[in-house]
């Protein structure tokens, strides 16, 4: 198989993976909190209480997350968790009495969006680990194909040296081992 055929197959595989990952998106859902109904849109990262729309950003770490809720007037409520302990506050212009308090919006988000986003990230990382492992195994088993994709295509009737194949094979083994380590970390 030539480089063009291999590239076409690689592009098809990547397109299928992107479509599968696009299907991992979260759905809009409704939460009752404090006597009000809130609609959460995890894709657009918004929470609506029927009158106002609030945007949010979530950043994840290994031991917690950061949450920033932005109100219609531009003020912000901030929350950070680290090993199960949370701290929070607001920007200087944050007024908990003007809009829905940040604590309530945080509780609404904790009922689904934060967990859904974390689950989506876990699914994405799992797919990336599988791809890394597959690439490492492919490179270890077929180093001449990887050599051809990297260097051989540029030369007419070129053949890789035994040393080059050994280096590519060793690289594939290292990549595969790295992927296996990532599965357990």
Secondary structure in CASP SS format (residue, H / E / C, confidence):
PFRMAT SS
TARGET T0000
AUTHOR 0000-0000-0000
METHOD secondary structure of the structure
MODEL  1
X C 1.00
X C 1.00
X H 1.00
X H 1.00
X H 1.00
X H 1.00
X H 1.00
X H 1.00
X H 1.00
X H 1.00
X H 1.00
X H 1.00
X H 1.00
X H 1.00
X H 1.00
X H 1.00
X H 1.00
X H 1.00
X H 1.00
X H 1.00
X H 1.00
X H 1.00
X C 1.00
X C 1.00
X C 1.00
X C 1.00
X C 1.00
X C 1.00
X E 1.00
X E 1.00
X E 1.00
X E 1.00
X E 1.00
X C 1.00
X C 1.00
X E 1.00
X E 1.00
X E 1.00
X E 1.00
X E 1.00
X E 1.00
X C 1.00
X C 1.00
X C 1.00
X C 1.00
X E 1.00
X E 1.00
X E 1.00
X C 1.00
X C 1.00
X C 1.00
X C 1.00
X E 1.00
X E 1.00
X E 1.00
X E 1.00
X E 1.00
X E 1.00
X E 1.00
X E 1.00
X E 1.00
X C 1.00
X C 1.00
X E 1.00
X E 1.00
X E 1.00
X E 1.00
X E 1.00
X E 1.00
X E 1.00
X C 1.00
X C 1.00
X C 1.00
X C 1.00
X C 1.00
X E 1.00
X E 1.00
X E 1.00
X E 1.00
X E 1.00
X E 1.00
X E 1.00
X C 1.00
X C 1.00
X E 1.00
X E 1.00
X E 1.00
X E 1.00
X E 1.00
X E 1.00
X C 1.00
X C 1.00
X C 1.00
X C 1.00
X C 1.00
X C 1.00
X C 1.00
X C 1.00
X C 1.00
X C 1.00
X C 1.00
X H 1.00
X H 1.00
X H 1.00
X H 1.00
X H 1.00
X H 1.00
X H 1.00
X H 1.00
X H 1.00
X C 1.00
X C 1.00
X H 1.00
X H 1.00
X H 1.00
X H 1.00
X H 1.00
X H 1.00
X H 1.00
X H 1.00
X H 1.00
X H 1.00
X H 1.00
X H 1.00
X H 1.00
X H 1.00
X H 1.00
X H 1.00
X H 1.00
X H 1.00
X H 1.00
X H 1.00
X H 1.00
X H 1.00
X H 1.00
X H 1.00
X H 1.00
X H 1.00
X H 1.00
X H 1.00
X H 1.00
X C 1.00
X H 1.00
X H 1.00
X H 1.00
X H 1.00
X H 1.00
X H 1.00
X H 1.00
X H 1.00
X C 1.00
X H 1.00
X H 1.00
X H 1.00
X C 1.00
X C 1.00
X C 1.00
X C 1.00
X C 1.00
X C 1.00
X C 1.00
X H 1.00
X H 1.00
X H 1.00
X H 1.00
X H 1.00
X H 1.00
X H 1.00
X H 1.00
X H 1.00
X H 1.00
X H 1.00
X H 1.00
X H 1.00
X H 1.00
X H 1.00
X H 1.00
X H 1.00
X H 1.00
X H 1.00
X H 1.00
X H 1.00
X H 1.00
X H 1.00
X C 1.00
END
